[in-house]
Amino acid sequence: MKPRRLTSLEEDFKRDREQFQKDELDRALRRAGKLVVEPVETTYERDPEET
């Protein structure tokens, strides 16, 4: 296991704020119909324990 560097509250806040702003922009674009969302490919697999 590799230890992770501790970050300050300011760094955490900056990172969270940037992510929040990006999410808000994505939501606004989606509402306006300007964001092209790639369809998610759905696959179905049979569970061998069900049969």
N, C-alpha and C positions, 0 to 999 in steps of 0.2 A: 504494500500500500504506500502510495506516494503522498507525503504531506502537502497540503495546499497552503499557499501564502495567505496570511490573514490580511483582510482589507479593512480600511478605515470606514467609519460610518459615512463620511463624505463620498468616498469612492462608491460605496454601495448605493447611496442616494442618487449619484450621477448616473450610474448604470441603470437603476430602476426607472429614473425619470426619462432617460433616452428610450428605453423599451416602451414605456407608457406613451410617449409622444409618437413613436413609430406605430404602435397599435391604434392610437386615435386617428392617425392619418390613414391607415389602412381601412378603418371603419368608415371614415368620411368618404373615401374613394369608392368603397363598396356600395354605400348608400346612394351615391351619385351615379352609380353604374359605370364608373370609369376604370374600375379595377378588374382586370381580366384574371379570373380565378381558374386555374387549371383543374379540370375534373380529376377527382381521386379515383384511381383504378381499384375496383372492388373485386376480390377473388374469394371464392368459397371453397372450402376443403371439407371433405367428410371426416368425421371423427371415427376412427376405427373401433372405438369402444362402444359406439352406439349400435352397431349392427350385430 
